[in-house]
Amino acid sequence: MNHVLRRCRIGILLASLLTCALVQAQEFRIGFVSTDRIFKEASTAKAAQVKLEQEFAKREKELVELGANLKTTAEKLDKEVHTLQEGQRASRQRQLVDQDREFQRKRREFQEDLNSRKNEELQQVIENANKVVKHVAEAEKYDLILQEAVYVNPKHDITDKVIKVLNSGGYK
């Protein structure tokens, strides 16, 4: 009789644990935020992009002009290469190589500076977005918010809510 009573107690204990686990599983809330969409659609991200374009427009224009001048010089040398004396041709080819090297250096520096500033600006956007995500998660009682996933059911996507709060400037 003790053996049967013991089995009943274990069965009741297991049933109650299973019930608790099911109740907790139903209350567990998961959300998803697409950082790509935030970078594309949030006004703060768009403002950062405009800021970068304005900041680097002059240098980019100078690079385009320098590249065009280099191309014109190379085309002119190609046309005149057969009529130039050996010394003149070698001298102009060296000048062209030096100009190209200078152009490549400036282009590399420009790209590095642009990438560095872009990372700074995007980092600020991400920091603000993360604050908003945390605020939304706490307000709506989410247990877990993911930013990267292979597949997400649209019912778990809270990106629109986050973008709306970011665009309204309602949370800093």
WOCORNOR-V674762 format. One record per pair of residues at least 24 apart in sequence whose C-alpha atoms are under 7 Angstrom apart, sorted by the first residue. I is the first residue (numbers start at 1). J is the second residue. D is the distance in whole Angstrom. If there is no record, write none. Layout:
I:J:D  I:J:D
This chain:
28:143:6  29:142:5  29:143:5  29:144:7  30:142:6  30:143:6  30:144:5  30:145:6  30:156:6  31:142:7  31:144:6  31:145:5  31:146:6  31:156:5  31:157:6  31:158:6  32:145:5  32:146:5  32:147:6  32:156:6  32:157:5  32:158:6  32:159:7  33:146:6  33:147:5  33:157:6  33:158:6  33:159:5  34:147:6  34:159:6  35:147:7  38:163:6  42:163:5  42:166:7  42:167:6  43:167:5  44:125:6  45:125:6  48:121:6  63:107:7  66:103:7  67:103:7  70:99:7  70:100:7  128:172:7  129:166:7  132:162:6  132:171:6  133:162:6
